[in-house]
Amino acid sequence: MKFPIFASFIIFVIVVKHAIKKQQNSKQNIEESFWDRERRSNSVRRKSLEDLDYIKIPLDELPLEVLTENPEVAQCIATIKELADTPIVNLTGYSNTDLKLEYGTANITQLSQYDQSYTLLVSTLQKWAEYLYQAGFMQETLQILEFALSTGTDVSKTYYLLAELYISRGEPDKITHLIEMAQELRSINRSSIVRTLQEFDQSAD
């Protein structure tokens, strides 16, 4: 009986060693690939940024005159107005290496500023929408959230609040569009957003 047990133990050790070696090789390949891309990105010349998908804030389509007596709302509106004069680009899901490879190392600071402006935009839109929602301004909340959606936001609360509004308005079929939009995201939030929206969709049936 001892020999089969010993043989099984030896086989187990071999399998574990093989798995560890395979994992180490995979990790090494990933690291080598990363540093190779990083080296190449640092030698890419500056490219034009004219063709970027710049986001235009439609101030005339947003509820800028609603609940302005609320200081939090007033601050959100002030931020949105300031951003309207700022170059904004959604670069969610793109690493600095990706951006340098595509647009050149010399553009990375400018691109980072564009992306920071985008992050501020979608976070501010969400806060603004929540204040109006809590105050009962449903149509105005919808306007803000649908604009945020059009920019490709990956703020999960934007999708969930929209789903709630669509259900309350008797328009649950629009959740399908939300799911389609979420499935296109380049974001670590994509799977959880899609899964939660599918639950909204099922509960609305």
C-alpha positions as CSV (number, residue, x, y, z in Angstrom):
1,M,0.0,0.0,0.0
2,K,2.9,2.3,0.7
3,F,4.2,2.3,-2.8
4,P,1.0,3.6,-4.5
5,I,0.7,6.3,-2.0
6,F,4.4,7.3,-2.5
7,A,4.0,7.2,-6.2
8,S,0.9,9.4,-6.0
9,F,2.8,11.9,-3.8
10,I,5.6,12.0,-6.4
11,I,3.1,12.7,-9.2
12,F,1.5,15.4,-7.1
13,V,4.8,17.1,-6.5
14,I,5.7,17.0,-10.2
15,V,2.3,18.4,-11.2
16,V,2.6,21.2,-8.6
17,K,6.2,22.1,-9.8
18,H,5.0,22.1,-13.4
19,A,2.2,24.5,-12.5
20,I,4.4,26.8,-10.6
21,K,7.0,26.9,-13.4
22,K,4.3,27.6,-15.9
23,Q,2.9,30.4,-13.8
24,Q,6.4,31.9,-13.4
25,N,7.0,31.7,-17.1
26,S,3.7,33.4,-17.8
27,K,4.4,36.2,-15.3
28,Q,7.8,36.7,-16.9
29,N,6.4,36.9,-20.4
30,I,3.8,39.4,-19.2
31,E,6.5,41.6,-17.6
32,E,8.8,41.3,-20.7
33,S,5.9,42.3,-22.9
34,F,5.0,45.3,-20.7
35,W,8.6,46.6,-20.6
36,D,9.0,46.1,-24.4
37,R,5.8,48.1,-25.0
38,E,7.0,50.8,-22.6
39,R,10.4,51.1,-24.3
40,R,8.7,51.4,-27.7
41,S,6.2,53.9,-26.4
42,N,9.0,56.2,-25.2
43,S,10.4,56.6,-28.7
44,V,7.1,57.4,-30.4
45,R,7.0,61.0,-31.8
46,R,4.3,63.5,-31.0
47,K,1.1,63.0,-33.2
48,S,-1.8,65.3,-33.8
49,L,-4.6,65.2,-31.3
50,E,-7.2,66.7,-33.7
51,D,-9.0,63.4,-34.3
52,L,-9.7,62.7,-30.7
53,D,-13.3,62.3,-29.7
54,Y,-13.7,65.5,-27.8
55,I,-16.8,65.9,-25.6
56,K,-18.9,68.9,-26.1
57,I,-21.1,69.8,-23.1
58,P,-24.5,70.9,-24.3
59,L,-25.2,73.6,-21.7
60,D,-28.4,74.6,-23.5
61,E,-29.8,71.1,-23.0
62,L,-29.0,70.8,-19.3
63,P,-31.2,72.1,-16.3
64,L,-28.8,74.9,-15.3
65,E,-31.6,76.9,-13.7
66,V,-33.1,74.2,-11.5
67,L,-32.6,74.1,-7.7
68,T,-29.8,76.6,-7.9
69,E,-30.6,77.8,-4.4
70,N,-29.1,74.5,-3.2
71,P,-25.3,75.2,-2.7
72,E,-24.3,71.7,-3.7
73,V,-26.3,71.9,-6.9
74,A,-24.9,75.4,-7.6
75,Q,-21.4,74.0,-7.2
76,C,-22.1,71.2,-9.6
77,I,-23.4,73.7,-12.2
78,A,-20.4,76.0,-11.7
79,T,-18.0,73.0,-12.3
80,I,-19.9,72.0,-15.5
81,K,-19.8,75.5,-16.9
82,E,-16.0,75.6,-16.2
83,L,-15.5,72.3,-17.9
84,A,-17.5,73.5,-21.0
85,D,-14.4,75.6,-21.9
86,T,-12.0,72.7,-21.3
87,P,-10.8,70.0,-23.7
88,I,-12.4,66.7,-22.5
89,V,-11.8,63.2,-23.8
90,N,-12.9,59.9,-22.4
91,L,-9.7,57.8,-22.1
92,T,-11.0,55.2,-19.7
93,G,-9.3,51.9,-20.1
94,Y,-6.2,53.2,-21.8
95,S,-2.9,53.1,-19.9
96,N,-0.2,55.7,-20.3
97,T,1.7,53.2,-22.4
98,D,-1.3,52.8,-24.7
99,L,-1.5,56.6,-25.1
100,K,2.2,57.1,-25.7
101,L,2.2,54.4,-28.4
102,E,-0.8,56.0,-30.1
103,Y,-0.1,59.7,-29.7
104,G,3.6,60.0,-28.7
105,T,5.3,60.5,-25.4
106,A,5.3,64.3,-25.7
107,N,1.4,64.3,-25.5
108,I,1.0,62.3,-22.4
109,T,0.6,65.2,-20.0
110,Q,-2.0,66.9,-22.2
111,L,-3.9,63.6,-22.6
112,S,-3.8,63.0,-18.9
113,Q,-5.4,66.5,-18.4
114,Y,-8.1,65.7,-20.9
115,D,-8.9,62.4,-19.0
116,Q,-8.8,64.1,-15.6
117,S,-11.4,66.6,-16.9
118,Y,-13.5,63.7,-18.1
119,T,-13.4,62.0,-14.7
120,L,-14.4,65.3,-13.1
121,L,-17.2,65.7,-15.6
122,V,-18.9,62.3,-15.1
123,S,-18.5,62.4,-11.3
124,T,-20.0,65.9,-11.2
125,L,-22.9,64.9,-13.5
126,Q,-23.7,62.0,-11.2
127,K,-23.7,64.1,-8.0
128,W,-25.8,66.7,-9.8
129,A,-28.3,64.1,-10.9
130,E,-28.6,62.6,-7.5
131,Y,-29.4,66.0,-5.9
132,L,-32.1,66.7,-8.4
133,Y,-33.5,63.1,-8.1
134,Q,-33.8,63.4,-4.4
135,A,-35.6,66.7,-4.9
136,G,-38.1,65.1,-7.2
137,F,-36.9,66.6,-10.5
138,M,-37.1,63.4,-12.5
139,Q,-37.1,64.8,-16.1
140,E,-34.1,67.0,-15.3
141,T,-32.3,64.0,-13.7
142,L,-32.9,62.1,-16.9
143,Q,-31.4,64.8,-19.0
144,I,-28.2,64.9,-17.0
145,L,-27.8,61.1,-16.8
146,E,-28.5,60.5,-20.5
147,F,-25.8,63.1,-21.4
148,A,-23.4,61.3,-19.1
149,L,-24.3,58.0,-20.8
150,S,-23.6,59.5,-24.2
151,T,-20.0,60.2,-23.1
152,G,-19.4,56.5,-22.4
153,T,-19.3,56.9,-18.6
154,D,-18.4,53.9,-16.5
155,V,-19.9,55.4,-13.3
156,S,-22.1,52.5,-12.2
157,K,-24.6,54.6,-10.3
158,T,-25.4,56.5,-13.5
159,Y,-26.6,53.2,-15.2
160,Y,-28.5,52.0,-12.1
161,L,-30.3,55.3,-11.6
162,L,-31.2,55.5,-15.2
163,A,-32.6,51.9,-15.0
164,E,-34.7,52.9,-12.0
165,L,-36.0,56.0,-13.9
166,Y,-36.9,54.0,-17.0
167,I,-38.8,51.4,-14.9
168,S,-40.7,54.1,-13.0
169,R,-41.6,55.8,-16.3
170,G,-42.9,52.6,-17.8
171,E,-40.0,52.4,-20.3
172,P,-38.2,49.2,-19.1
173,D,-37.3,48.4,-22.7
174,K,-34.7,51.1,-22.6
175,I,-32.6,49.0,-20.1
176,T,-31.6,46.9,-23.1
177,H,-29.8,50.0,-24.5
178,L,-28.1,50.6,-21.2
179,I,-26.8,47.0,-21.3
180,E,-25.5,47.4,-24.8
181,M,-23.7,50.6,-23.8
182,A,-22.2,49.0,-20.8
183,Q,-21.0,46.0,-22.8
184,E,-18.9,48.4,-24.9
185,L,-17.0,49.9,-21.9
186,R,-13.3,49.7,-21.6
187,S,-13.5,49.5,-17.9
188,I,-13.0,47.1,-15.0
189,N,-16.6,48.0,-14.0
190,R,-18.1,46.6,-17.2
191,S,-19.0,43.1,-16.0
192,S,-20.6,44.2,-12.7
193,I,-22.6,47.0,-14.5
194,V,-23.8,44.6,-17.1
195,R,-24.7,42.0,-14.5
196,T,-26.7,44.4,-12.4
197,L,-28.5,45.9,-15.4
198,Q,-29.5,42.4,-16.4
199,E,-31.0,41.9,-13.0
200,F,-32.9,45.2,-13.4
201,D,-34.1,44.0,-16.8
202,Q,-35.3,40.6,-15.4
203,S,-37.1,42.3,-12.5
204,A,-38.9,44.6,-14.9
205,D,-40.4,41.8,-16.9
